[in-house]
Amino acid sequence: MQLSERSRRSYLLGLKIASDFGASIAIPVVAFVVLGKWLQQKYGFAPYGIIGGFVVAATLTTTILRRKVRWYAAEYKALESDSNK
């Protein structure tokens, strides 16, 4: 199956977005939940360390994803405008 250049570039952009969003969600969640678990073990205020870590991670992830959505939207529009020429 031969794909057109436009289709190939669209698929590659989709894979790039999926992997980038996955990393942008997973890395902050894991990092801040581990940090929250360590803090709650050290200071003994369970379960608020993990909950606080998750809340911080969710806030940070939301900010990161909003910026990336704007950036990828511009990249997609550029891809579409290149294919129309």
C-alpha positions, 0 to 999 in steps of 0.5 A: 500500500503506497501512501501519498506524501501528505498522508505519510506526513499526517500519520507521522504527525499523529504518532508524534502527537500521541507519543508526546502527549503520553510522555507529557501525562505520564512523566509528571504523574509518576514524578510527583506521586513518587515525590508525594509518597516520599514526603508522606513517608518522611513526614507521616501525613498519609495520604495527602502526599500522594494526593497532593503530588497527583494534584500538582502533576495534573495542574502541570500536565494541563498547562503543558498539554494546552501549550502543546495543543496550540503548537501542534495545531499550528503545525497541522495547519502548516502541513495542510497549507503545504499540501494545498500548494 
